[in-house]
Structures are given as structure tokens and as C-alpha cells.
Amino acid sequence: MKYTNTQKIADVLKDFLDENPQLNEKIAETRLINAWGEMLGPATMRFTTGLYVRNRVLYVRISSAVLRSELMMCRERLVKNLNQKAGMQVIDDIVLTG
């Protein structure tokens, strides 16, 4: 039996996510949180104790004051790079706390 209405699974998932923008945003947020560790590496992750997104702001708890200060200086670049990794505009700002 030959099916005439076949689609690639990637196309079906893309259509599903386009129809459910909230789900698409949550998946992008998860990608962004995972990208934090990939971009900044294991040394930074050792000092990262909390990481979550709320109201388009990424909240990060950093236990090292020196690292927190360094990251504060390159916040704009981090926002840009994390959004690129997520594949869409997920966050507008980063708040670093201790």
C-alpha cells in the first residue's frame, strides 16, 4: 500500500509548533538554558546555582562575585548570543544575582 499524503516528521513538528506558540516559546527557553552551559563552559557552570526565565528575563544565580562582575560587563553580548542559540528572541535582559 502506497501513501500519497506523506510528510517529513520535521515538517509535521514545525507545523505543530507554529500552531502552538506557547509551546514553541517554552522549547526555545529550554534551548537557551542549555546554551548557557555550552557557551560559558563547565568552569562557569560550577558557580551557577540557579537558572530560569521569567517575563523575557534570564535570572542567573552566580556564587562567585568575580565571575558575576565579569558577566555583568558582557551582558548585552550574552543576550544576543543566547537568543541566537535558542533560535528566536527569548530574552531581553539577564539578571545576575549572588
N, CA, C and O atoms as CSV, one atom per row, in Angstrom:
chain,resi,resn,atom,element,x,y,z
A,1,MET,N,N,0.849,-1.164,0.000
A,1,MET,CA,C,0.000,0.000,0.000
A,1,MET,C,C,0.901,1.236,0.000
A,1,MET,O,O,1.844,1.338,0.785
A,2,LYS,N,N,0.591,2.162,-0.891
A,2,LYS,CA,C,1.394,3.367,-1.017
A,2,LYS,C,C,0.587,4.565,-0.530
A,2,LYS,O,O,-0.547,4.780,-0.960
A,3,TYR,N,N,1.183,5.341,0.372
A,3,TYR,CA,C,0.530,6.530,0.896
A,3,TYR,C,C,0.863,7.714,-0.001
A,3,TYR,O,O,2.015,7.907,-0.389
A,4,THR,N,N,-0.150,8.498,-0.324
A,4,THR,CA,C,0.075,9.646,-1.197
A,4,THR,C,C,0.242,10.945,-0.419
A,4,THR,O,O,0.782,11.918,-0.944
A,5,ASN,N,N,-0.214,10.966,0.818
A,5,ASN,CA,C,-0.133,12.183,1.623
A,5,ASN,C,C,0.916,12.012,2.721
A,5,ASN,O,O,0.589,12.023,3.908
A,6,THR,N,N,2.174,11.855,2.319
A,6,THR,CA,C,3.236,11.679,3.297
A,6,THR,C,C,3.955,13.003,3.526
A,6,THR,O,O,4.080,13.835,2.627
A,7,GLN,N,N,4.425,13.168,4.763
A,7,GLN,CA,C,5.166,14.366,5.134
A,7,GLN,C,C,6.351,13.951,5.987
A,7,GLN,O,O,6.323,12.923,6.664
A,8,LYS,N,N,7.378,14.760,5.942
A,8,LYS,CA,C,8.515,14.518,6.812
A,8,LYS,C,C,8.117,14.859,8.238
A,8,LYS,O,O,7.320,15.768,8.469
A,9,ILE,N,N,8.675,14.126,9.189
A,9,ILE,CA,C,8.349,14.359,10.600
A,9,ILE,C,C,8.777,15.763,11.028
A,9,ILE,O,O,8.114,16.381,11.861
A,10,ALA,N,N,9.868,16.269,10.474
A,10,ALA,CA,C,10.327,17.625,10.805
A,10,ALA,C,C,9.293,18.662,10.378
A,10,ALA,O,O,9.067,19.647,11.082
A,11,ASP,N,N,8.666,18.440,9.224
A,11,ASP,CA,C,7.637,19.380,8.756
A,11,ASP,C,C,6.391,19.320,9.626
A,11,ASP,O,O,5.773,20.347,9.906
A,12,VAL,N,N,6.025,18.126,10.049
A,12,VAL,CA,C,4.847,17.963,10.908
A,12,VAL,C,C,5.085,18.647,12.251
A,12,VAL,O,O,4.207,19.347,12.757
A,13,LEU,N,N,6.282,18.445,12.836
A,13,LEU,CA,C,6.601,19.083,14.118
A,13,LEU,C,C,6.657,20.598,13.988
A,13,LEU,O,O,6.195,21.314,14.877
A,14,LYS,N,N,7.222,21.095,12.885
A,14,LYS,CA,C,7.288,22.539,12.676
A,14,LYS,C,C,5.882,23.132,12.582
A,14,LYS,O,O,5.606,24.177,13.171
A,15,ASP,N,N,5.001,22.472,11.846
A,15,ASP,CA,C,3.610,22.944,11.751
A,15,ASP,C,C,2.936,22.933,13.115
A,15,ASP,O,O,2.210,23.865,13.462
A,16,PHE,N,N,3.177,21.880,13.887
A,16,PHE,CA,C,2.574,21.774,15.216
A,16,PHE,C,C,3.053,22.903,16.122
A,16,PHE,O,O,2.251,23.516,16.827
A,17,LEU,N,N,4.359,23.181,16.106
A,17,LEU,CA,C,4.906,24.244,16.941
A,17,LEU,C,C,4.452,25.628,16.476
A,17,LEU,O,O,4.272,26.531,17.292
A,18,ASP,N,N,4.268,25.792,15.174
A,18,ASP,CA,C,3.755,27.067,14.659
A,18,ASP,C,C,2.319,27.309,15.119
A,18,ASP,O,O,1.915,28.453,15.331
A,19,GLU,N,N,1.560,26.246,15.271
A,19,GLU,CA,C,0.180,26.362,15.725
A,19,GLU,C,C,0.090,26.549,17.243
A,19,GLU,O,O,-0.946,26.983,17.747
A,20,ASN,N,N,1.150,26.230,17.970
A,20,ASN,CA,C,1.191,26.336,19.431
A,20,ASN,C,C,2.361,27.222,19.851
A,20,ASN,O,O,3.396,26.703,20.271
A,21,PRO,N,N,2.227,28.534,19.751
A,21,PRO,CA,C,3.367,29.423,20.026
A,21,PRO,C,C,3.874,29.357,21.466
A,21,PRO,O,O,5.066,29.558,21.702
A,22,GLN,N,N,2.996,29.079,22.435
A,22,GLN,CA,C,3.448,28.987,23.831
A,22,GLN,C,C,4.391,27.801,24.019
A,22,GLN,O,O,5.393,27.901,24.727
A,23,LEU,N,N,4.068,26.699,23.392
A,23,LEU,CA,C,4.924,25.524,23.473
A,23,LEU,C,C,6.258,25.799,22.782
A,23,LEU,O,O,7.313,25.393,23.268
A,24,ASN,N,N,6.203,26.483,21.658
A,24,ASN,CA,C,7.409,26.835,20.926
A,24,ASN,C,C,8.313,27.733,21.776
A,24,ASN,O,O,9.532,27.564,21.774
A,25,GLU,N,N,7.719,28.689,22.503
A,25,GLU,CA,C,8.498,29.574,23.371
A,25,GLU,C,C,9.144,28.799,24.521
A,25,GLU,O,O,10.295,29.059,24.872
A,26,LYS,N,N,8.418,27.862,25.100
A,26,LYS,CA,C,8.970,27.066,26.204
A,26,LYS,C,C,10.133,26.201,25.725
A,26,LYS,O,O,11.124,26.040,26.438
A,27,ILE,N,N,10.016,25.652,24.537
A,27,ILE,CA,C,11.113,24.858,23.977
A,27,ILE,C,C,12.323,25.750,23.725
A,27,ILE,O,O,13.457,25.346,23.982
A,28,ALA,N,N,12.088,26.962,23.225
A,28,ALA,CA,C,13.189,27.907,22.995
A,28,ALA,C,C,13.840,28.308,24.319
A,28,ALA,O,O,15.060,28.464,24.378
A,29,GLU,N,N,13.051,28.478,25.376
A,29,GLU,CA,C,13.608,28.790,26.692
A,29,GLU,C,C,14.509,27.657,27.181
A,29,GLU,O,O,15.576,27.906,27.742
A,30,THR,N,N,14.085,26.430,26.970
A,30,THR,CA,C,14.889,25.279,27.366
A,30,THR,C,C,16.192,25.236,26.578
A,30,THR,O,O,17.254,24.956,27.135
A,31,ARG,N,N,16.106,25.517,25.267
A,31,ARG,CA,C,17.320,25.575,24.451
A,31,ARG,C,C,18.261,26.654,24.967
A,31,ARG,O,O,19.474,26.452,25.009
A,32,LEU,N,N,17.709,27.797,25.359
A,32,LEU,CA,C,18.512,28.909,25.853
A,32,LEU,C,C,19.211,28.539,27.161
A,32,LEU,O,O,20.394,28.833,27.332
A,33,ILE,N,N,18.505,27.907,28.069
A,33,ILE,CA,C,19.096,27.494,29.345
A,33,ILE,C,C,20.208,26.476,29.119
A,33,ILE,O,O,21.247,26.533,29.777
A,34,ASN,N,N,19.992,25.543,28.191
A,34,ASN,CA,C,21.040,24.576,27.868
A,34,ASN,C,C,22.234,25.258,27.204
A,34,ASN,O,O,23.377,24.844,27.400
A,35,ALA,N,N,21.971,26.297,26.423
A,35,ALA,CA,C,23.042,27.021,25.734
A,35,ALA,C,C,23.942,27.755,26.717
A,35,ALA,O,O,25.117,27.974,26.425
A,36,TRP,N,N,23.414,28.141,27.877
A,36,TRP,CA,C,24.225,28.827,28.889
A,36,TRP,C,C,25.448,27.969,29.245
A,36,TRP,O,O,26.574,28.466,29.264
A,37,GLY,N,N,25.223,26.713,29.519
A,37,GLY,CA,C,26.322,25.820,29.864
A,37,GLY,C,C,27.248,25.542,28.696
A,37,GLY,O,O,28.461,25.436,28.876
A,38,GLU,N,N,26.687,25.422,27.499
A,38,GLU,CA,C,27.504,25.168,26.318
A,38,GLU,C,C,28.393,26.362,25.996
A,38,GLU,O,O,29.569,26.193,25.674
A,39,MET,N,N,27.836,27.570,26.080
A,39,MET,CA,C,28.584,28.766,25.719
A,39,MET,C,C,29.650,29.131,26.745
A,39,MET,O,O,30.764,29.503,26.377
A,40,LEU,N,N,29.318,29.028,28.017
A,40,LEU,CA,C,30.220,29.509,29.052
A,40,LEU,C,C,31.096,28.419,29.654
A,40,LEU,O,O,32.060,28.717,30.359
A,41,GLY,N,N,30.777,27.186,29.387
A,41,GLY,CA,C,31.645,26.094,29.790
A,41,GLY,C,C,31.441,25.589,31.204
A,41,GLY,O,O,30.678,26.163,31.981
A,42,PRO,N,N,32.140,24.494,31.531
A,42,PRO,CA,C,31.964,23.855,32.840
A,42,PRO,C,C,32.478,24.688,34.008
A,42,PRO,O,O,31.969,24.561,35.122
A,43,ALA,N,N,33.474,25.536,33.778
A,43,ALA,CA,C,34.002,26.364,34.873
A,43,ALA,C,C,32.929,27.326,35.377
A,43,ALA,O,O,32.775,27.511,36.584
A,44,THR,N,N,32.194,27.935,34.460
A,44,THR,CA,C,31.114,28.848,34.846
A,44,THR,C,C,29.950,28.079,35.454
A,44,THR,O,O,29.326,28.547,36.407
A,45,MET,N,N,29.657,26.910,34.915
A,45,MET,CA,C,28.545,26.114,35.434
A,45,MET,C,C,28.800,25.680,36.870
A,45,MET,O,O,27.851,25.456,37.622
A,46,ARG,N,N,30.059,25.558,37.262
A,46,ARG,CA,C,30.377,25.198,38.639
A,46,ARG,C,C,29.883,26.250,39.624
A,46,ARG,O,O,29.528,25.930,40.759
A,47,PHE,N,N,29.860,27.518,39.182
A,47,PHE,CA,C,29.432,28.614,40.051
A,47,PHE,C,C,27.982,29.018,39.813
A,47,PHE,O,O,27.461,29.883,40.518
A,48,THR,N,N,27.320,28.403,38.825
A,48,THR,CA,C,25.918,28.698,38.529
A,48,THR,C,C,25.036,27.777,39.357
A,48,THR,O,O,25.082,26.557,39.202
A,49,THR,N,N,24.225,28.369,40.245
A,49,THR,CA,C,23.386,27.545,41.109
A,49,THR,C,C,21.904,27.645,40.770
A,49,THR,O,O,21.120,26.808,41.217
A,50,GLY,N,N,21.511,28.623,40.009
A,50,GLY,CA,C,20.109,28.761,39.618
A,50,GLY,C,C,20.016,29.432,38.264
A,50,GLY,O,O,20.772,30.357,37.969
A,51,LEU,N,N,19.088,28.968,37.439
A,51,LEU,CA,C,18.967,29.475,36.077
A,51,LEU,C,C,17.526,29.286,35.622
A,51,LEU,O,O,17.062,28.153,35.491
A,52,TYR,N,N,16.806,30.394,35.378
A,52,TYR,CA,C,15.428,30.279,34.894
A,52,TYR,C,C,15.037,31.546,34.136
A,52,TYR,O,O,15.668,32.594,34.277
A,53,VAL,N,N,13.984,31.427,33.332
A,53,VAL,CA,C,13.473,32.547,32.538
A,53,VAL,C,C,12.098,32.914,33.060
A,53,VAL,O,O,11.246,32.050,33.268
A,54,ARG,N,N,11.889,34.223,33.271
A,54,ARG,CA,C,10.578,34.728,33.671
A,54,ARG,C,C,10.399,36.105,33.048
A,54,ARG,O,O,11.262,36.972,33.188
A,55,ASN,N,N,9.288,36.304,32.368
A,55,ASN,CA,C,8.947,37.586,31.733
A,55,ASN,C,C,10.066,38.101,30.828
A,55,ASN,O,O,10.451,39.268,30.893
A,56,ARG,N,N,10.572,37.212,29.991
A,56,ARG,CA,C,11.611,37.543,28.995
A,56,ARG,C,C,12.923,38.009,29.636
A,56,ARG,O,O,13.706,38.714,28.998
A,57,VAL,N,N,13.165,37.626,30.876
A,57,VAL,CA,C,14.412,37.949,31.572
A,57,VAL,C,C,15.013,36.640,32.076
A,57,VAL,O,O,14.325,35.825,32.691
A,58,LEU,N,N,16.307,36.449,31.807
A,58,LEU,CA,C,17.025,35.286,32.306
A,58,LEU,C,C,17.615,35.633,33.664
A,58,LEU,O,O,18.404,36.570,33.783
A,59,TYR,N,N,17.234,34.878,34.684
A,59,TYR,CA,C,17.759,35.064,36.030
A,59,TYR,C,C,18.805,33.989,36.286
A,59,TYR,O,O,18.543,32.796,36.135
A,60,VAL,N,N,19.998,34.435,36.677
A,60,VAL,CA,C,21.103,33.510,36.910
A,60,VAL,C,C,21.684,33.803,38.284
A,60,VAL,O,O,22.010,34.949,38.596
A,61,ARG,N,N,21.813,32.783,39.093
A,61,ARG,CA,C,22.446,32.926,40.403
A,61,ARG,C,C,23.882,32.413,40.282
A,61,ARG,O,O,24.122,31.240,39.996
A,62,ILE,N,N,24.818,33.319,40.507
A,62,ILE,CA,C,26.249,33.012,40.414
A,62,ILE,C,C,26.851,33.146,41.810
A,62,ILE,O,O,26.697,34.184,42.453
A,63,SER,N,N,27.532,32.109,42.278
A,63,SER,CA,C,28.077,32.138,43.631
A,63,SER,C,C,29.420,32.860,43.728
A,63,SER,O,O,29.883,33.154,44.831
A,64,SER,N,N,30.045,33.146,42.598
A,64,SER,CA,C,31.329,33.847,42.600
A,64,SER,C,C,31.125,35.316,42.240
A,64,SER,O,O,30.619,35.631,41.163
A,65,ALA,N,N,31.519,36.210,43.140
A,65,ALA,CA,C,31.361,37.649,42.891
A,65,ALA,C,C,32.225,38.120,41.728
A,65,ALA,O,O,31.815,38.999,40.970
A,66,VAL,N,N,33.403,37.552,41.580
A,66,VAL,CA,C,34.299,37.940,40.494
A,66,VAL,C,C,33.700,37.542,39.146
A,66,VAL,O,O,33.684,38.346,38.214
A,67,LEU,N,N,33.215,36.327,39.040
A,67,LEU,CA,C,32.588,35.857,37.805
A,67,LEU,C,C,31.335,36.657,37.496
A,67,LEU,O,O,31.103,37.026,36.345
A,68,ARG,N,N,30.529,36.928,38.509
A,68,ARG,CA,C,29.317,37.724,38.328
A,68,ARG,C,C,29.658,39.100,37.778
A,68,ARG,O,O,28.963,39.596,36.891
A,69,SER,N,N,30.702,39.721,38.278
A,69,SER,CA,C,31.129,41.024,37.807
A,69,SER,C,C,31.589,40.964,36.352
A,69,SER,O,O,31.270,41.855,35.565
A,70,GLU,N,N,32.322,39.940,35.998
A,70,GLU,CA,C,32.783,39.777,34.616
A,70,GLU,C,C,31.604,39.574,33.660
A,70,GLU,O,O,31.576,40.140,32.567
A,71,LEU,N,N,30.645,38.770,34.080
A,71,LEU,CA,C,29.482,38.513,33.225
A,71,LEU,C,C,28.600,39.749,33.079
A,71,LEU,O,O,27.971,39.940,32.039
A,72,MET,N,N,28.547,40.589,34.111
A,72,MET,CA,C,27.754,41.822,34.042
A,72,MET,C,C,28.269,42.729,32.931
A,72,MET,O,O,27.489,43.424,32.281
A,73,MET,N,N,29.578,42.723,32.713
A,73,MET,CA,C,30.160,43.600,31.711
A,73,MET,C,C,29.850,43.157,30.285
A,73,MET,O,O,29.891,43.976,29.367
A,74,CYS,N,N,29.545,41.903,30.089
A,74,CYS,CA,C,29.250,41.432,28.720
A,74,CYS,C,C,27.817,40.908,28.607
A,74,CYS,O,O,27.544,39.989,27.835
A,75,ARG,N,N,26.912,41.497,29.378
A,75,ARG,CA,C,25.503,41.070,29.390
A,75,ARG,C,C,24.836,41.176,28.030
A,75,ARG,O,O,24.150,40.247,27.605
A,76,GLU,N,N,25.026,42.304,27.335
A,76,GLU,CA,C,24.360,42.508,26.046
A,76,GLU,C,C,24.793,41.458,25.029
A,76,GLU,O,O,23.971,40.928,24.281
A,77,ARG,N,N,26.085,41.163,25.010
A,77,ARG,CA,C,26.588,40.159,24.073
A,77,ARG,C,C,26.051,38.776,24.438
A,77,ARG,O,O,25.740,37.975,23.556
A,78,LEU,N,N,25.943,38.497,25.730
A,78,LEU,CA,C,25.376,37.220,26.167
A,78,LEU,C,C,23.922,37.079,25.726
A,78,LEU,O,O,23.517,36.018,25.249
A,79,VAL,N,N,23.136,38.142,25.882
A,79,VAL,CA,C,21.730,38.105,25.462
A,79,VAL,C,C,21.640,37.795,23.970
A,79,VAL,O,O,20.851,36.947,23.553
A,80,LYS,N,N,22.439,38.474,23.184
A,80,LYS,CA,C,22.426,38.280,21.729
A,80,LYS,C,C,22.803,36.846,21.365
A,80,LYS,O,O,22.114,36.204,20.571
A,81,ASN,N,N,23.895,36.342,21.944
A,81,ASN,CA,C,24.374,35.001,21.609
A,81,ASN,C,C,23.432,33.905,22.101
A,81,ASN,O,O,23.230,32.906,21.412
A,82,LEU,N,N,22.862,34.086,23.279
A,82,LEU,CA,C,21.918,33.089,23.797
A,82,LEU,C,C,20.652,33.037,22.945
A,82,LEU,O,O,20.131,31.954,22.680
A,83,ASN,N,N,20.157,34.187,22.516
A,83,ASN,CA,C,18.982,34.209,21.648
A,83,ASN,C,C,19.280,33.539,20.312
A,83,ASN,O,O,18.423,32.849,19.761
A,84,GLN,N,N,20.478,33.734,19.793
A,84,GLN,CA,C,20.851,33.064,18.549
A,84,GLN,C,C,20.867,31.562,18.727
A,84,GLN,O,O,20.391,30.825,17.863
A,85,LYS,N,N,21.412,31.100,19.845
A,85,LYS,CA,C,21.442,29.657,20.120
A,85,LYS,C,C,20.039,29.079,20.279
A,85,LYS,O,O,19.785,27.937,19.893
A,86,ALA,N,N,19.127,29.873,20.850
A,86,ALA,CA,C,17.757,29.410,21.058
A,86,ALA,C,C,16.967,29.399,19.762
A,86,ALA,O,O,15.974,28.680,19.648
A,87,GLY,N,N,17.396,30.186,18.786
A,87,GLY,CA,C,16.711,30.205,17.502
A,87,GLY,C,C,15.618,31.246,17.393
A,87,GLY,O,O,14.960,31.337,16.356
A,88,MET,N,N,15.407,32.027,18.427
A,88,MET,CA,C,14.406,33.096,18.406
A,88,MET,C,C,14.685,34.054,19.568
A,88,MET,O,O,15.492,33.758,20.450
A,89,GLN,N,N,14.012,35.198,19.557
A,89,GLN,CA,C,14.182,36.198,20.618
A,89,GLN,C,C,13.428,35.715,21.862
A,89,GLN,O,O,12.206,35.843,21.949
A,90,VAL,N,N,14.173,35.161,22.818
A,90,VAL,CA,C,13.567,34.592,24.022
A,90,VAL,C,C,13.690,35.555,25.194
A,90,VAL,O,O,12.742,35.733,25.959
A,91,ILE,N,N,14.865,36.181,25.334
A,91,ILE,CA,C,15.103,37.076,26.474
A,91,ILE,C,C,15.505,38.458,25.998
A,91,ILE,O,O,16.046,38.626,24.904
A,92,ASP,N,N,15.232,39.442,26.836
A,92,ASP,CA,C,15.625,40.820,26.563
A,92,ASP,C,C,16.736,41.272,27.501
A,92,ASP,O,O,17.439,42.237,27.201
A,93,ASP,N,N,16.906,40.591,28.629
A,93,ASP,CA,C,17.882,41.013,29.620
A,93,ASP,C,C,18.311,39.822,30.462
A,93,ASP,O,O,17.661,38.777,30.469
A,94,ILE,N,N,19.416,40.001,31.168
A,94,ILE,CA,C,19.915,38.990,32.101
A,94,ILE,C,C,20.100,39.663,33.459
A,94,ILE,O,O,20.678,40.746,33.548
A,95,VAL,N,N,19.608,39.017,34.512
A,95,VAL,CA,C,19.808,39.500,35.868
A,95,VAL,C,C,20.708,38.490,36.575
A,95,VAL,O,O,20.369,37.314,36.704
A,96,LEU,N,N,21.859,38.977,37.029
A,96,LEU,CA,C,22.815,38.121,37.737
A,96,LEU,C,C,22.756,38.438,39.218
A,96,LEU,O,O,22.940,39.585,39.626
A,97,THR,N,N,22.496,37.411,40.024
A,97,THR,CA,C,22.391,37.595,41.470
A,97,THR,C,C,23.406,36.703,42.168
A,97,THR,O,O,24.000,35.814,41.558
A,98,GLY,N,N,23.590,36.954,43.445
A,98,GLY,CA,C,24.565,36.194,44.218
A,98,GLY,C,C,23.980,35.353,45.230
A,98,GLY,O,O,24.700,34.661,45.950
